[in-house]
Amino acid sequence: MPRRVAISSYTHAFVAGVDEAGRGCLAGPVYAAAVILDAGHGIRGLDDSKQLTALQREKLFDLVQRRAVACAIARAEVDEIERLNILHASMLAMQRAVQMLSPAAQHCLIDGNRLPVGLPCSAEAVVEGDAIHSPIMAASILAKVARDREMQRLDAEYPGYGFAKHKGYGTPDHLQALRRQGPSLIHRMGFAPCAQPDLFAGGAA
């Protein structure tokens, strides 16, 4: 049963849920989204994006964008991931998403156990928040769908890796493609399977 949690217990008028997508991938940017919902948003079926099918996420992506008080999607690029590390790049993408909101958030609920620096409002970290708070669920859906669409686009630009299928995650097919072709320009070279693909893709190439 989809889970929805009201945010009426918060005294702030505009509470934003914030989540990221693509942190554990071997390739491509990391995405983040921030979403402000009002108490009467009426969006049914919200849940952690990982608990939804691709079709459900696509439908909810459009619905959230139509009914949210405010929403924003941001990203950190592969070169930023390499320079900052994936944790700090994820935090940067979250910060960018929050800063893009209009109207601005007065408080943020951040999925996870860390807070981005430089947020323009108060914030709290919520472990497994994408299973608890509706605004974080909505943010997880926006970030996931936006990133999946980008990886589908990149599949045509960098053929042979299967990005449209695995979206950059370290699946066996992806690891075999890395061993066969070597890393592309959008692979995260700070991740061991990209730097040393022979160690992670067993079997004959």
C-alpha positions in Angstrom: 0.0 0.0 0.0 1.5 3.4 -0.9 2.6 5.4 2.1 1.7 9.0 2.6 2.6 11.1 5.6 1.1 14.5 6.2 3.4 17.5 6.9 0.8 19.4 9.0 2.9 18.9 12.1 5.5 21.3 10.8 5.1 24.9 11.6 6.8 26.1 8.4 4.6 27.1 5.5 6.9 25.7 2.8 8.5 22.4 3.7 10.7 20.9 0.9 11.5 17.2 0.6 14.9 16.6 -0.9 16.4 13.4 -2.3 19.1 12.2 -4.8 19.4 9.6 -7.5 22.4 7.9 -9.0 24.8 8.1 -6.1 25.8 4.4 -6.5 26.2 4.4 -10.2 29.4 3.9 -12.1 28.6 6.4 -14.8 26.7 9.6 -15.4 25.8 12.6 -13.3 24.1 12.5 -9.9 20.7 14.1 -9.7 18.7 15.7 -6.9 15.3 17.1 -6.6 13.4 19.3 -4.1 9.7 19.4 -3.8 7.2 21.5 -1.7 3.7 20.0 -1.4 0.7 21.5 0.3 -1.5 19.4 2.7 -4.1 19.0 0.0 -1.9 18.0 -2.9 -4.1 14.9 -3.6 -1.3 12.9 -5.3 -2.1 9.3 -4.8 0.6 6.5 -5.0 3.6 8.5 -3.7 6.3 6.2 -2.4 10.0 5.7 -2.4 10.9 5.7 -6.1 12.6 2.3 -5.7 9.3 0.7 -4.7 7.6 1.9 -7.9 7.6 0.6 -11.5 9.1 2.7 -14.3 5.5 3.4 -15.6 4.3 4.5 -12.1 7.3 6.8 -11.7 6.7 8.4 -15.1 3.0 9.1 -14.3 3.9 10.5 -10.9 6.7 12.6 -12.4 4.2 14.6 -14.4 1.6 14.8 -11.6 4.1 16.0 -9.0 5.3 18.8 -11.4 1.7 19.9 -12.0 0.5 19.9 -8.4 3.6 20.8 -6.3 3.8 24.2 -4.8 7.3 24.3 -6.1 9.8 21.7 -7.4 13.3 21.8 -8.9 15.7 19.3 -10.3 19.5 19.8 -10.3 22.6 17.7 -11.0 26.3 17.4 -10.3 28.4 16.5 -13.3 30.9 13.6 -13.6 33.9 16.0 -13.3 32.4 17.4 -10.1 32.0 13.8 -8.7 35.7 13.2 -9.5 36.8 16.4 -7.9 34.6 16.4 -4.8 33.8 12.7 -4.3 30.3 11.2 -4.8 29.1 12.2 -1.3 29.9 15.9 -1.6 28.7 16.0 -5.2 25.4 14.5 -4.1 25.2 17.2 -1.4 26.0 19.9 -4.0 23.2 18.7 -6.3 20.8 18.8 -3.4 21.9 22.3 -2.5 21.4 23.4 -6.1 17.8 21.9 -6.2 16.8 23.7 -3.0 18.2 27.0 -4.1 16.2 26.8 -7.4 12.8 26.5 -5.6 10.3 29.3 -6.1 8.7 30.0 -3.8 11.7 29.3 -1.5 11.6 26.6 1.1 11.4 27.6 4.8 12.5 24.2 6.0 14.0 21.1 4.3 13.7 17.4 5.0 16.8 15.8 3.5 16.8 12.0 2.9 19.7 10.3 4.6 21.9 11.2 7.5 23.9 14.2 6.2 22.9 17.8 5.4 24.2 19.8 2.5 26.1 22.9 3.4 24.9 26.3 2.3 21.2 25.7 2.4 19.1 28.9 2.5 16.8 27.6 5.3 16.7 25.3 8.3 16.9 21.6 7.5 17.0 18.1 9.1 18.3 14.8 7.9 15.8 11.9 7.9 17.1 8.4 7.5 14.9 6.5 5.1 12.9 9.6 4.7 11.8 8.5 1.2 9.7 5.9 3.0 8.2 8.4 5.5 7.6 11.9 4.2 5.5 12.6 1.1 7.7 15.5 -0.1 10.8 13.3 0.0 9.0 10.6 -1.9 8.0 13.1 -4.5 11.6 14.4 -4.7 12.9 10.8 -5.1 10.6 10.3 -8.1 11.6 13.5 -9.8 15.3 12.8 -9.4 15.1 9.2 -10.5 13.0 9.8 -13.6 15.1 12.8 -14.7 18.3 10.8 -14.3 16.9 7.8 -16.1 15.9 9.9 -19.0 19.4 11.4 -19.2 21.0 8.0 -19.1 18.7 6.9 -22.0 19.9 9.9 -23.9 23.5 9.1 -23.2 23.0 5.5 -24.4 22.9 6.8 -27.9 26.0 9.0 -27.4 28.0 6.2 -25.8 26.8 3.0 -27.4 27.7 -0.5 -26.3 27.5 0.0 -22.5 23.7 -0.5 -22.1 23.1 2.8 -20.3 19.4 2.7 -21.4 18.9 -0.6 -19.6 21.0 -0.4 -16.4 21.2 3.4 -16.1 24.8 3.3 -15.1 24.6 0.9 -12.2 27.2 -1.8 -11.8 25.3 -4.7 -13.3 27.1 -7.8 -14.7 26.3 -6.6 -18.3 27.8 -3.1 -17.5 30.9 -4.6 -16.0 31.4 -6.8 -19.0 31.0 -3.8 -21.3 33.6 -2.0 -19.3 36.0 -4.8 -19.7 35.3 -5.1 -23.4 35.3 -1.4 -24.3 37.1 0.3 -21.4 35.5 3.4 -19.7 33.8 6.2 -21.5 34.0 9.9 -20.9 31.0 9.7 -18.5 32.4 6.9 -16.4 33.4 7.8 -12.8 37.0 7.0 -12.8 37.2 7.4 -9.0 35.1 4.2 -8.7 37.2 1.1 -8.7 35.3 -0.9 -11.4 35.9 1.9 -13.9 39.6 2.3 -13.1 40.3 -1.4 -13.0 37.5 -3.2 -14.9 39.4 -6.5 -15.3 39.1 -7.0 -11.5 35.4 -6.8 -11.5 34.2 -8.4 -14.8 35.1 -12.0 -14.6 35.0 -14.4 -17.5 36.1 -14.1 -21.0 35.6 -10.8 -22.8 
